[in-house]
């Protein structure tokens, strides 16, 4: 029997490949399904099942495409939701044979009402692993406030109460030596304080996970709801795509991987109202970019920040990317439901820059040493920290103002167009997103601080607040 975790860092998401005696199952696949198909083919295995732990909010699952391409059956736990594709709606404790192994459905409502875990029995009949989806993470549990965005009569308190019961009645009685494989790790917005570890024994989680410690249901509800912030706007839209169905990834790629000359690119931008998304490195972007474009670097938490910055999944997008990475960008947009990419700039930004008729913009970026010299001359300068509020409260430059990128529309209200601001995040990725987004809206006096808070603190040239351990990473 083979178990393989396939972890995608930019989404902090774990999919799983399970195989026994020539039959394979995929749990919570990403939207680009070809790698799973190729893996099974290399091992002479047939994909028999696609198990979904719930209707995902933070990404579009590949269940529909994978079933269409392989003939595999899609399996969900108990739900009354009407779906736009064929699926097996399993009963609680229903078992599915996979070669010489078997997988049992354990219905665990709480994160969502249909949430289910999958208990894997190995070829000797012993329970070996449990795939917990967003019910149980390493060090945390799934936030119970997302499903209420889709089903009006649900409240986060009702869902938290269900989660309490599911954990104590369904999960905690299981054997301590079970390996827990969750759907997410640190960096995902589906929990508030997940570990960087992506698996653990259930026994260790019983000892160390705050949500599995002895407490009343009322205390549990209070604890899991504290520190939650509003989820990204695209979450409910992804849920509906996962329920109702979506265009094939092949169609999305065919639409989006469309090279455009600078002239064609400009016409498309002017005639469609498409957003220009520049996915190059932040500091490379700062030196020169197409006016009004937004920078979200591909080498970072790309999908997460695309979702936070573009509230409408149907927003048309034009891509500026490093040459050779255009398909990667379109694929990663599709992972979170952004299917309306109109094409990319052929030849990259250089082709635009080398064209004499096209304008180029830039953003000033300074080092921490340069910022220290400026502050020495003028101690009253405005420093804007665009990290999450939880990060800011944990540690920040004294006199800095917090304007979280997560809530950029609210944060914009803190910025006076007539004043100069020195903008930083943790390392320089988010500050360029913030600066580019505001520059596209006419804010011309924002200066980026390269290296972010990490460089500021390491320099020793700024007064920093005392460190407070955060209780939430949201």
PyMOL commands that set and color helices and strands:
alter all, ss='L'
color gray80, all
select helices_A, chain A and resi 34-42+63-70+147-149+156-171+202-208+210-212+217-225+235-244+249-256+262-272+282-287+302-309+326-335+348-353+368-377+389-394+405-412+429-439+452-459
alter helices_A, ss='H'
color red, helices_A
select strands_A, chain A and resi 2-8+13-20+23-27+46-51+73-76+88-89+95-98+101-107+116-121+127-133+136-137+140-141+179-182+200-201+259-260+275-278+294-295+317-320+341-345+365-366+382-385+401-402+421-424+446-449
alter strands_A, ss='S'
color yellow, strands_A
deselect
rebuild
show_as cartoon
